Amino acid sequence: MKMKQWMAAGAVMSLGMAATAWAASGIADIKGIAPGSKIEGKAALQDTPSGLHVTAALSNLPPGVHGFHIHENGNCGDNGKAAGGHYNPFGAPHGLVMKAGVHHAHAGDLGNITAGPDGKATVDATIPGITLSSGPYSVDGRAFIVHEKADDFSQPAGNAGGRIACGIIKLQ
């Protein structure tokens, strides 16, 4: 166990809570799906008392706005379609989870990212009610998907177009 994870686990245990409640961290290597795609990036995930904290840096994206979601399955096959739909353990309608919460929006709907003219985009978000490490609402083994277009937040899944990049979430 890494030092900061050990210290976080110790702090949680001193509060009488389960040590795995927010001590886990994970990663996802995000890569373009199309043959020859140069899209790449890394996402880091950390369980926190406020929820799952996600940071990501992507490069070589087409400039513009792209939907960025956690999908059900940790499988990038079939041009990303094998990842399934948005992660939605509560059967909620589509929407921005950081604004509406996991009972009122898909837990995996992180909204949109904007790639500048240089093709770079970043993410910094916390999803309340979702974990990486344990419990029924863990995202370990699921996948990030970057879509070709913006998520317009319409029902049932936002019309964000095809899938252009994918990365499987793994515990570190």
ABEGO torsion letter per residue (X at the ends): XBAAAAAAAAAAAAAGBBAAAAABBBBBBBBBABBGBABBEBBBBBBBAAEBBBBBBBBGBBBEBBBBBBBABBBABGGGAAAEBBBBAAGBBBEBAAAAEAAABBAABAEBBBBBAAGBBBBBBBBBGBBAABEAABABGBBBBBBABBBAGBOAAGGAEBBABBBBBBBX
